[in-house]
Amino acid sequence: MAGIGSPSLDERATLIRGARVFDGSGAPAVVENVLIRGDRIVAVGKKIRVPAGSMVIDARGLTLIPGLHDLHTHMRSPAFDGPDDLPKSYAGYLRHGVTTVNEFSVSGEMLEPIREMTGQSTGKPGTVTAPNLKLAIRFGVPGGHGTEYGWGNFFTLQVQTPRAAHLAMARALAYKPDVIKVFADGWRYGRGPGLDSMNQPTLAAIVRDAHAAHIPVITHTVTLAGAKLAASAGVDALGHGVGDALVDDELIALMKANGTGYVPTLVVYEPQQDRSFTPAEWRELRPPERAQEQQRLDRAIEPIPELDAKRWTIMRENVRRLKAAGIRIGVGTDAGIGGVYHGSSTIREMRWLTLLGHTPAEALAAATATSAGILRESADHGRIAPGQRADLVLVGGKPDERIDDLYDIRRIFVSGRDVPLKPLRDALDSDAMSPLPLHRMAGPIDTGAGRRGRTDLDTLPVESTDSGVDHSHLDFARPDQGEDKRLFMVAHLGSAPKPYAQLILPLTKGAVQLADARGFAGVAFEARGAGQYRLLFDSYSLDGRANFEAPFVADQSRREIRIPFSAFRSRDDKAALDLARLRALIVRLDGQPDGKAWLELANLRFYRAEP
């Protein structure tokens, strides 16, 4: 990236002329000019020398603000019942002026392919348009929140001691995460038995290693006791907010002493039974989002559970108290959770801040400079000043005086690049799945030719299981030496009525981008086992319930099995197996509750039809 004073020769400057500039510091807006070159703001002022050939944008009557932040999202979930579509999630944020987003629904293996396709590994435009993504690696404890969905230890790294934390952090830091997310608090708001929580020494060890690498730590923290523990460990922000009790002087003192901020994610806890939308907010919802909300509005209003109403009252009062105490409050939403929509919920969260003691200007500062500070990146972005990254939003009206003017976005710059608005709107309104990079398969999937436990495709096999606190577990291994490179799996089945464990073999790194198996006839492999198993495809555009699967049987003798694509079936009669939209091949082991199952696999590949 080119910094201030060091532009490359081919960088064309852009002058934004005559805007009301709200610089993110909290100071009143003033009419100024802003000059951009490359990915940086190089000058701000009344009179600026404009380089020859500069593009000039007439911004008179408009307000220029720093790009907004959302410090808590899950972009692989659309916030309603449907398949994941990352480009649409990205477009939702950009369309609402959100230029920096914390993504908490990824694993280490997903970071590289996401950065590659969005251009964030090169600093150049990628094939997928996105805001600046802060990709997190997640930590928790066995039996804690974040582990109960059966996604596997690779997805939420599980540690219980400082020593284990240091070892796991070394593994995590190799992926170069932007944020560390820790599920530190296991209370479930009285809805069920509490889950396990992380102890202070273990959390402090994670924080030390992260801060040594200049990486922020944000926790899942929902209780007063958990907040005190997290603040004493030195985390950068408490995520979600305290919902069981009012904050007290002890917590405030700990947060001030350790520089801990607060990201309350109010919109995920706002009762939805009687939720209403402003006309501007309603217009900006995607068609399926409006359909979801219209269905709710057409039903009789359901009562708000007493526990939810009490928590909502506590959480709002805690925002007021922490603001009054001078604690940094950032903006995050937990978007992707049901009814918390990508992009529009960020502005809704800011509106809630204005209802709880913030002025519109203070809410804007919270979403810009304050949130950048929580990310430990105040020197890089979050304000309109020379040397800052040129993440800018040109808005009609005066959002520093009326927050709903944020729905009138005229222009967006991400790292100095002008992002056209119409393609974003078209993508959001389209029913079609967004295009993703496609990789043509050569045939071998896992023949033992990969290195360091990886497949022939240079992907990392990972485990997943049924959901629940008492879910199943899967162990798998491959000989390190010798010519026998078979995979050996042992499942310890949980207490669910139909427990299972499965090995996921991504066909592209992290199973993010797409694999093209057209030209092949099916899947072949050698197997030895003791019973019935299933082979499944994780397919883009299908949710897990509609994935195509085929059964197979293995016994004590090792033999080759061939399963043609025509043998795969989906529970959704309308679904079609698209061989150009594959993401992973999954081997599933079923069995009896509290039982065990095992399987050996070797020479896994796509095969072609006989000539």
N, C-alpha and C positions, 0 to 999 in steps of 0.2 A: 504494500500500500504506500502511496506517496503522501508524505506528511507536509505540513505547512512549510512553504519556502522551497520545496523540492519536487515540483511537478514534472512529470515526464513530458517530452516534447509533443506527443500526440494527444495530450489531454486538453479538451476544449472547455473553456471556462463558461460558467452560467451565472448570470446576475439576476437575482430576484429583487425587483425594484419597487420601492414605495410601500412595502407591507407594514402592517402593525406587527412588530416583532415582540413576541412573548418569549424571553430567552430561557425559561425554565428555572431561573434562580428564584422566582417569586417576585421580582421587581415588576413594576407596571409596564405594560406594553408601550413601545414607542415606535414611531414611523422611521424605518431605516432601510438600507439596502444590504443585501447579503450576497457575497461572492463565493462561488463554489468552484474548486478545481480538483479533478479526480474524485477521491472519496472524502475530501476534507473541505471544511469551511476555511477560507483563507482571509476573509475580511468582513467586518460588520461596521456600518457607520452611515452617516448622512451623505458623505462624499467619498466615493471609491473610484480609483482609477480602473477603468474597465479595459481589459486586454482586447486587442483587435480580434475580431472574429468571434467574440463571445455571444452566446445565446442570451437574449434578454427577455425576462418574463415580467410583464406588467402586473404587479400585485396590489395596485392601489385599491383600497376598500376591503382588502382581505387581511387575514391574520396568519402570520407564520409562527408555528410552534415547533419545538423539537418533536421527533417521533416518539410515540407513546410506547410504554413497556407493559407486558403482561408476564408477571414473574411466576405463574403457576398454571400450566396447561397440560392437556393430554390430547395431542393432535391426531393420534391414531384412532381416536373415537369421535364420531360425528355428533354426539350429544343426543342422538335418537337412534332408533333401531335400524341399523343399516351398516353396510361395509365401510371400512376405512378408506379414505381418499385424501392423502396428505396434501396434494396440490390445492384442493378445495379448502382445506383448513388454513393453509398458508394464505390463500387469497382472501379468506374471511378477515384475517388480521390486517392485511395490507389495505383492504377496502375501508377499514375503520381507522386507518392512521396509526396502526400498531406496527412499529418497525423493529422491535426487539422482543423476542418471546422465549421464555424458559419452557423447554419441552421435557416433561417428566415421564413420558411413556415409551422410552427407548432403552435398549441395552447397549453395552459397549460395542458389540459387533455391528450395530446399526449406525454408529456415528460416521464412519468413513463413507459408506454409500450415500448417506443423506448429504454430507458435505460435498461429495463429488457431484451429485446431480443438481444441487442448488448453487454450485460454483463457490461455495464458501471455503473450499480447500485451496482454491487458486486465486480468489479475489476477482474473478471474472464472471460474467453472466453464465449461469448454468442452463440446463435444459428445463429446469423447473424453477419458476419464479417464487421467491420466498422472502420473508423478513430475515433479519439477522437472528439466527437460531442459536440459543444457548442450550446445548444438549447435555442432559444430566445422566449420571450413573447413580443408581439407587442403592441404598443400604437399609438393612433392617435387622431384626433378630428372628431366630427360629420361633415360629408360632406368633409372630407379631404382624401388625398390619402391613400390607404389601406382599405378604407371602401366602395369603389364604386363597388366592385365585388359581393356584396350580401352574403358574408361569415358570417356575423353576428357579433354582439358586443363581443361575446366570443372569436373571432379570433383576432380582433384588438380592444383592450380595448379603449373606446373613452372617453376622458376627456377634459374639457375646463377651469378648474380652479385648483389652487393648492390644495384646499380641496378635490376635486374630484380625483385629481392625487394621493394624499396620500391614500385615501380609495381604489382606484383601485390597487395601488402598494401593499398594504397589501394583497389583493386577489392574485395578481400575485406572490408575494414572497413565498406564501404558496406552490407553485409548485416547488420551488427551481430552477428557471431558471439560466442559465449560462451567459446570455446576455439580455439586454433590448434593443429592436429596437424601435425607435420612428420615425413615419412619421411626421416630423416637418414642412416640406415645401411642399406646394401644387401647385407650378407652374408646368405647363405641357408643357414647351418649346414652347409656342405659338401655339400648335396644337389644342387647344380648350380653353374654359374658365378655368381659374385657380381654383383650389380647395382650401378649407380653410387650413390655416396654424396654428400651435400651437404658443401661446404667450410665452414670455420668463419666466414669473413667473411659469406657469404650467410646462414647460420643466425643469426649475431649481428644482422644487419640485420632479419630477421624478428622476432627477440626484442625489439629496440629499439622497433619500431613497435607491436608487440602490447602491450608494457608501458606505452608512452605512452598507450595506450587502455585500460589497466587490464585487459588480457586475458592469461590464462596461456598458456604454450606447453608442450606435452608432445610428446616425440619418440618415434618408433619407433627404439629403440637396442638393439642386440643384441651388440655387441662391446666389448671393453675400450677399444680405440682410439676407437671411435665415442662411447663414453660420456665419455671425456676431452674430445673435441671439443665435444660437446653441453654438458657442464658448463661448459667454458670460455666458451661462447657465452651462458651465463646462463639456460638453459631452466629452467622450474619443476620439471620431473620427467622422468626417463628412463623411458620406457614399454617394457615387456617384460622388461628385465633383461639383464645381461651373461651370455652363455652360452658364450663361447669361452675364457675364462680367469678365474682368480680375481681379484677386485678387489684393488687395491694402495693403498699410502699416497698415491700421487700423485692417484688418482681421488678418494679420500676427502677429501683436502685441497681439491681443486677444487670438490667438491660442497658442502663446508662454506663455502668462501669465497663461493660464488655462490648459496647457499640452494637448491641443487638437491635435490629429493626423488627417490624411487625407487618405481615402480609395477611390480612384477615380473610380474604376470599369470601366476602359477605354473600355474593350472589349464589354460591353453592348451598348456603344455609338459609337463604331467604325462602320462606314458605311459598310453594308454587300454587297452592290451592286457590288463592285469590289474587295471584299476581296479574298485574296489568302492564301494558306497554304504551309508550307514547306513540303518536302517529308516525314520527320520523323513525323511531326504533322499529316499528312494525314493518314499515316499507323496506327497511334494510335486511330483514330476515330472509333467508333462503326459502324457496317454495316448500320444501319438506318441513322446515322449521315452522313456517306459518301454519301448515296443515296440522302439525302436532299441537300447536297452541290453540288452533280453532277447535279441534276435537275436545280439548280441555274446557274451553269456554262454553262449548255447547252442552257440557254436562252440568249437573247440579253441583254447586260448590261443596266440596268435601270439608269436614271439620279438620282443623290443624291439630295434630296430636299434642297433648299437654307438654311432653318433653321437648318437642320441637319449638313450641311457642316460648317456653321458658329459656331455652338455649338462645333463641333469636333475640330475646330481650337482653340477655346477658352480653351477647356478642356486640350488639350495637352500643350498649353503655361502655363496654371496654374500649371501643374505638374512641369514644368521647374522652374517656379518662386518659388514655395513652397520648392522645393528641395534646390534651391540656398539660401533660407532664413533659412534653417536648420529645417524645419518642418518635423516631423516623417511621413513617407509615408508607409502605409501598403498595403498588397495585398488582393484584393477581386474582384469578377467578376460579381455578380448577375446571376450566372449560373442557368440554368433552364428556363430563358427567351429565346425566340426563337433564335436558332443559337448560344447560349452561352452554350457550352457543359461541362458537369461535368468532372473536372480533367484536360483535355487538355487546357481549357480556362485559368486555373491558370498559366500554363507555358506561354501561349500567353500574359497574362497580364504582366508577368515579362519581356517578350521580349519587350513589349511596353515601359516599364520603361527604358530599355537599349537604346531605340531609343530617349528617352527624357531626357538624361543627366546622367542616372545611369550607372555605370560600371556593368558588370555581377556580380562582387562580391557585389556591393551595392544592386543590385536587389535581390540577394540571402539573404542578411542581412534583406532587407525589408520583405521578405516572411518568415523569421525565427524569429530572435531576436526582430526586430521592431514590427512585428505583435503580438508576444507574449506579448510585452510591452503594446500595445494598449489594450490587453485583461486583463491587470493588473496581468500578470502571469509570469513576467520575472524571478522570483525566481524558477519557476517550470519547464519551458520548453522553447525551442527556441534556445538553444545553446548546444554545446558539451562540457560539463564540469561536474566534480563530483557533484553529488546531483541532477542534472537535470533529468527529465523524459527521458527515453531512446526511444525517437522518432527519428529514424535515417534512412537515405537513402544512400545506396551504389550505386554509379553511375560510369559508364564507362566514360572516358574522364575527362575534367576539366570544369565543369559547372561554376566555379567562373571566368573562362576566356572566355567561350563560352556557352551562356545560353541554346542553343539547345541540348547540351549534356545531359540535364535533361531527354530527351526522351530515353536515354540508361540506364534505371534503372535495377540494378542487384539484389538488395535485399532491403527489407523494414522491419523495426522494429517499432511496435506501442506499446508503454508502455512496451518495452523490449521483446515483442513477435515477432518472425520471421514470417511474413505473406507470405505464398507461392504465387508466382506470377502467375503460370499457372492457378489455379482455378479462379483467378480474370479475366484473359483474356478469359477463357472459358465462364464465366458468362456474360461478356460483349458482346461476339460474339453470344450468344444464343438468339434465338427468344422467348424461353419459359419464362414465368413469374417466378421470383425467389421464392423459398419457403419461407413461413412465418409461425410463430407459429399458431397452429389451436386450437380453443376452441369449444368443443362439447356443443351444446345448450341443456338445460334441459327442455325447454318449456316456462316458464314464461318470458316475456320481460318487461312489465311494468304493474303490478297489484296493485301497491301502497305499496308493501312490502319493497321497498327501503327506505333508510334513507337520510335525508337532501336534499330532492328533486331529489335523484338519482333513477335509475331504479332498478328492481330486479337483474339486471346484474352488479350493482354497476357502471353504466355508467351515465354520465351527459347529459340529453337532451339539445340540443342547437338549435338555430334558424338559418335559412338562407333564402335568398330571391333572386329575380331577380337582375340583375346587373344594374348599372347606379347610377348617383349622386342622382336621385330622385326615388330610389328603394323603394320597399314595406318594411313594418315592421311587425314583429310578436311579440305579447305579449302572454305569457302562464303562467299558475299558477295551483297549486294543493292545496287543503285544507291541512293545517298543522295538524289539529286534526280531530278526528272522523273516522268513518269507510269508509266514501265515499272518495276514493282516485282518483277520475276521474281527468283527465287533461283537462283544459279549455283553448282554444286558440282563440285569436282574431287577425285577420290580417287587417292591414291598407294598402290597395293596392296602388301602385305607379302609375306612368303615362305611363309605358310601354304599348305597344299594347296588350300584353297578360301577365299581371302582376300575380305574385304568391308569396306566402310565405309558408315556410315549417318548420316542426318540425323534427329534426334529432334525432333518438333514436339509439345511437351506440350499436352494439351487442357485441363489445369488447371495452375496455377503449380507448377513443380517436378515435375509428374506425381505428386503426392502424393494429392490428393483425386480424386474420381471424376467422369467426364463421362458425361452421358446423351444418347445420340444416337438414342433411340427416336423414331419418327415420320419418320425419314429413310430413304431407300432405298439410299444408298451414298455413295461419295466421288467427286468430280469435280475435275479440274484440267487445266491446259494444260501440255504437256510438249514438249521438244525434246531429242534425245539421239542416242545411237549404240549401240543394242543393247537388251538385256533387263534389266529392273529388277524390284524387288519393293516392294509396299506392305504394311506389317505394323501390327497393333494391339498395343500393350502393354496387357494386360488384367489387372485385379485378380483374383486367385484362380488365375491361370495363371503358371507359371514360363516363362522365355524360350523354352525348347524347345517349348512347346505353343502359343505365340502364333499367332494366325490371320494368314495372309498370302495375297496374291494377286499373280500376276505381271502385268507390263504391258510393252509395247514402245514405244519412242520412236525417231524418226528425225530427219533434218535439218529437216524441216518442223514448225513449231510447230502442234499440234493439240490439241483437247480430248479427254480420255479420261474415261470414266465406268466405275467398277467397282462393281457392286452388292454389297451385303453378302453375298449368297448365293454370290458367287464366292470368298470368303475360306475357306481351309481350314487346319486344324491337323493337326500330325503325331500328335496324341493323338485317337484315334477317339472317345473318351468326352467330349472337351471340347465345350463349346457357346459360341458367340459371344454374350456378354451385352452388349447395347448400352447397358446402364446401369452397366457396370463398366469403361469405357474410361479409360485414363490418358494415352496418347500415340499419335500416328500416326507411323510410322517409314518413311522412304524409304531403301531399301537399294540400294547399287551393288556389283555383283559383278564379277569379272574374273579375269585370269590372274595368277599370282604375279609380282611385280615389274613389274606393268603399271599402266596408268592407266585411269580411267573418268570420264565427265563426264555432267552432266544439268542441264537448265534446267527450273524449275517456276514456275508462276504460277497465281493465282486458285484456290487449293486450298480446297475447301469440301465440306460434306455437302450432298447434293441430295435433294429429295423426289421421290416417285413421280409420274409424269404423271397428271393427273386423268382 
